């Protein structure tokens, strides 16, 4: 038993013996992984990972517990499962980083309704894009976000009189834009 175990350990140390081991088993390992993974690039990567893992773990092979191919399938299975766990972690991390989750049909319908309901505000924001920054900021707070002119003045750190003058000037500037005037009327 010690001698057979030493055989696989010696095999991974000798390039010629390892090449023979690889050639003897690569087709079976490839078939094993191809039954579990549909992407040919992933299969090729996993086959390579399996034989790299063999180099690191040959000392764990115990001939008394089964054949080389059985042990090799165990290495392939563990390599495949590790890849699945890595993929799941990456997907979860990407989802957390992106702040996204999968949307169901009801979520999409609610979002479409919200998007439709906000189209006048989007038109107002687009019309405001040409205004000077200080006028645009005030008008956005009042017309789009629904603050009173006094609240907007406080938010921007300006006097209420200054806010009223800027608001009047901004309204006059965009009053000719179609679809925007009705939204601006409520901003007194």
N, C-alpha and C positions, 0 to 999 in steps of 0.2 A: 504494500500500500504506500509506504514512504517513497519507494522508487517511482511508482506511477505519478504521485503528486510531484515529485522532483522533476519528472518528465515534462510536465506542462510548464513548470517554473523555468526549466532549462530551455524549453521551446521558445518562450518569449524573450529570452536573453540572446538567442542565436537568430540572426536575420534570415538565414536560409530555412531553418526549422519553422520559424514563424510564418514565412511566406508559404510553406507547404501546408501548415495548419490553416492559414487564411484561405488558400485555394481549395482545401478540402471542405471548408464550412461556409464560405461566403454565399453560395447559391441558396443554401438552406436558411441562413440568417436573413437574406434578402427576401425570400418567399415568406418567412415568418413575419417580417415587418410589413411587406406589401399587403398581407391579409389584414393588417390593422391600420394602415395609413394610405390614403388615396393620392397624396402628392408625391410625384417621383423624386423631386428635389429633397423632400423631407426624408423619404426612404433612404436615399443615398447618404444623406447626412447622418441618419440614425445608424446605418450599417457601419459607417466610419467610426461613430461614437462607440458602438459595441466593441469593435476590435481595439480601440484605444482603451476601453474599460478592461478588456482582457489583459492588456499589458500591465495594468495596475493591479488587477485582482487575481492573477493566475495562482497566487499562493493560497487562495481560498478554495480551489478545486479539490474535492475529495472523491477519488475514484470509487470508493466504497458506497457512496450515495447515488451514483449513477454515471451515465456515459458523458463523454466530452460534450456531445451535442445537447444533451439534457441540461448540463451546466451552462452551456453557451446560450441556450434558449432562455434560461433564467437571467443571464446577463442582458440579453436582448429585451426581455420583458421589463426588467428594472430600468433599462435605458429608455425604453418607450414610455413607461409610466413617469419617469423623471421629466421627460420632454412634455408630457401632458400637464404635469404640475407646473412646469415653467411657463407653458403657454397660458394656463389658467391664471397664474399670478400676474403675468404680463398684461393679459386682458383686463383683469381686475384693476391693476395699477393704472393702466391707460384710461380706463373708465373713470377712476377716481381723479386722475389728473385732468381729464377733459371735463369732469363734472357731468358726465352723461350717463344716462341709463337708457335701456331700450324702452321705446314708447309703445304703448298698446293703441288700439284703434280709437278708444275713447280719449286718450291723451291727445292724439293727433287731431281729432275732431274739435276738442276744446281749444287747442292752439290755433287751428285754422279760424275758429270763431273769433278768438282774441285778436289775431292778425287782421282779420277783416274789420273788426270794430276799431282798431287803431289806425286804419288807413288815413283818416283825416289828419290825425296827429303826425303821421309820417309825411304827408303833403306839407303840413305846416313847418315841420323841421327842415324839409328840403327847401321851402321858400325862405326860411330864415338863414340858410347857409350863407347868403350874400350880405347879410347885415354885419355891421361892426360887432366885435366880440362882446362888448359890454351891453349893447342893445339886444343882441341875440340871447345872451344868458338871462337877462331880465324877462324877455318875451317867452322863452322856454319855460321858465318857472311859473309864469302866470297863465299862458295860453295852453301849454301842454301838461304841466304838472299840477295845475289847479290852485296854486297859491294866490292869495290876495296880493295886490301891489305892495301893501305894507309888509306882508310876510316875505315877499321876494326881496324887498329893500333890505330887510333885516338879514336875510340869508346872504345877500351880496355885500353887506356892510356899507350900504349907501343910505343917504337921507331919503325920506319918503317923497319929498318934492322932486328930487333928482330922478327917482324911479318913475314918477308920473310923467315927467318930460320925456325921458327915454322911451317909455312905453308908448306914448302918443306918437313919437317920431317913428318907432319901429312899426306900429300898426299902419301908419300912413304909407310907409315904404312897401309893405307887402299886400296892401288891400286889393290890388288888381290881380293877384294870383288866383286862378280858378280853384274852387274847392277849399280855399283857406279862409276867406272872409267870414263864413258862418262860425268857424271855430274862434275867430278873433273877436266876434261881437260879444261873447260872454266874458271878455277880459276887461272889465271896466274898473 
